[in-house]
Amino acid sequence: MALDFTVIGHRLKKARLDKKMTQEDLAEQLEVSVAFLSRIERGLSHVNLKRLSQICGILGISEGYVLNGTASTSDQYLISEFNEILSNCPADKQKLIYKIAKTIIDDEN
């Protein structure tokens, strides 16, 4: 499975916000620019394993979670992200997302 740097960036941003850190705070600790950190969080810049480990250490999260979305297996890949997206959508958009997903799944079967 290829790495999805957009999802990785989203997980890093969520962890940063959960720690109530600004991009400036984290960038300063990493000794990188805020612009670079912003690109990582948006999935526009790839993060190497050394930098990822450094970020995870500061944020108190595991590299496994950031890369796989779960510490135990990757079978649950993206489920928490989908749940978060759906919980922040109005009912009409949830129905639209459901219909699109169902159409994709039905076309594959």
HUFEN-V232229 format. One record per residue. RES is the residue in one letter. SS is DSSP state (2 for helix, 1 for strand, 0 for the rest). PHI is phi in radians with two decimals (* if undefined). NEAR is the number of other C-alpha atoms within 10 Angstrom. Layout:
# HUFEN-V232229
res->[RES | RES]
ss->[SS | SS]
phi->[PHI | PHI]
near->[NEAR | NEAR]
This chain:
# HUFEN-V232229
res->[M | A | L | D | F | T | V | I | G | H | R | L | K | K | A | R | L | D | K | K | M | T | Q | E | D | L | A | E | Q | L | E | V | S | V | A | F | L | S | R | I | E | R | G | L | S | H | V | N | L | K | R | L | S | Q | I | C | G | I | L | G | I | S | E | G | Y | V | L | N | G | T | A | S | T | S | D | Q | Y | L | I | S | E | F | N | E | I | L | S | N | C | P | A | D | K | Q | K | L | I | Y | K | I | A | K | T | I | I | D | D | E | N]
ss->[0 | 0 | 0 | 0 | 2 | 2 | 2 | 2 | 2 | 2 | 2 | 2 | 2 | 2 | 2 | 2 | 2 | 2 | 0 | 0 | 0 | 0 | 2 | 2 | 2 | 2 | 2 | 2 | 2 | 2 | 0 | 0 | 0 | 2 | 2 | 2 | 2 | 2 | 2 | 2 | 2 | 0 | 0 | 0 | 0 | 0 | 0 | 0 | 2 | 2 | 2 | 2 | 2 | 2 | 2 | 2 | 2 | 2 | 2 | 0 | 0 | 0 | 2 | 2 | 2 | 2 | 2 | 2 | 0 | 0 | 0 | 0 | 0 | 0 | 0 | 0 | 0 | 0 | 2 | 2 | 2 | 2 | 2 | 2 | 2 | 2 | 2 | 0 | 0 | 0 | 2 | 2 | 2 | 2 | 2 | 2 | 2 | 2 | 2 | 2 | 2 | 2 | 2 | 2 | 2 | 2 | 2 | 2 | 0]
phi->[* | -1.29 | -1.30 | -1.80 | -1.20 | -1.18 | -1.18 | -1.04 | -1.07 | -1.09 | -1.13 | -1.15 | -1.09 | -1.05 | -1.11 | -1.11 | -1.15 | -1.07 | -1.49 | 1.01 | -1.84 | -1.53 | -1.06 | -1.09 | -1.04 | -1.18 | -1.05 | -1.11 | -1.17 | -1.46 | 1.04 | -2.26 | -1.37 | -1.09 | -1.07 | -1.14 | -1.07 | -1.07 | -1.14 | -1.11 | -1.14 | -1.59 | 1.38 | -1.56 | -2.09 | -1.38 | -1.90 | -1.39 | -1.12 | -1.11 | -1.19 | -1.06 | -1.08 | -1.11 | -1.09 | -1.07 | -1.08 | -1.16 | -1.48 | 1.26 | -2.20 | -1.59 | -1.11 | -1.04 | -1.12 | -1.10 | -1.40 | -1.96 | 1.51 | -2.71 | -1.45 | -1.69 | -2.47 | -1.67 | -1.09 | -1.66 | -0.92 | 1.30 | -1.07 | -1.14 | -1.17 | -1.08 | -1.05 | -1.14 | -1.06 | -1.13 | -1.18 | -1.71 | -1.84 | -1.19 | -0.97 | -1.13 | -1.27 | -1.06 | -1.10 | -1.09 | -1.06 | -1.05 | -1.09 | -1.12 | -1.08 | -1.10 | -1.08 | -1.11 | -1.15 | -1.11 | -1.18 | -1.38 | -1.61]
near->[4 | 4 | 10 | 12 | 19 | 17 | 20 | 24 | 24 | 17 | 19 | 25 | 21 | 13 | 18 | 22 | 13 | 10 | 12 | 10 | 14 | 13 | 19 | 15 | 13 | 18 | 18 | 12 | 12 | 15 | 9 | 12 | 13 | 17 | 12 | 15 | 22 | 17 | 15 | 20 | 24 | 18 | 17 | 14 | 15 | 18 | 19 | 8 | 10 | 8 | 12 | 18 | 15 | 14 | 22 | 18 | 12 | 14 | 18 | 12 | 16 | 16 | 20 | 14 | 18 | 20 | 20 | 19 | 22 | 18 | 13 | 10 | 11 | 14 | 10 | 12 | 15 | 14 | 12 | 12 | 14 | 12 | 10 | 11 | 12 | 16 | 11 | 11 | 12 | 9 | 11 | 9 | 12 | 15 | 13 | 11 | 16 | 13 | 12 | 12 | 12 | 12 | 11 | 11 | 10 | 9 | 8 | 7 | 5]
